[in-house]
Amino acid sequence: MSHARRVVFMALAGICFVLGLIGAFLPLMPTTCFMLLAVWFASRSSPRFAAWIRRHPRFGPTVTAWEDERAIPRHAKWLAGIMLAMSMVVLAFTVSLVWLKLSLILGLALLGIWILTRPEPATES
């Protein structure tokens, strides 16, 4: 991999990691998908950073459960459900176009159903 491409991938890994951190505290911002992207970019640019994310006590178990089993831990499902519900409430009161509001809420509801139907990891940590 060229040096320029490695730098771009490392920058994207860092950006995704920061967005994941922000998503841990704000509704409408996902956490796990940004962490998965951060690990993907870091695996191609900085395996040490990718390994650090996988070992992180807060984000690591969820990332490795998805990578190993395509599974979502129960606590992550609960957190995602709560954040999705909060996001739907925020959208219900802030979006003025009815068709857009309903489309976004429906999309979040479908995402919630998809998350709930994913298996849980064989070994919960």
Secondary structure by P-SEA (a helix, b strand, c coil): ccaaaaaaaaaaaaaaaaaaaaaacccccccaaaaaaaaaaaaaccaaaaaaaaaccccaaaaaaaaccccccaaaaaaaaaaaaaaaaaaacccccaaaaaaaaaaaaaaaaaaaacccccccc
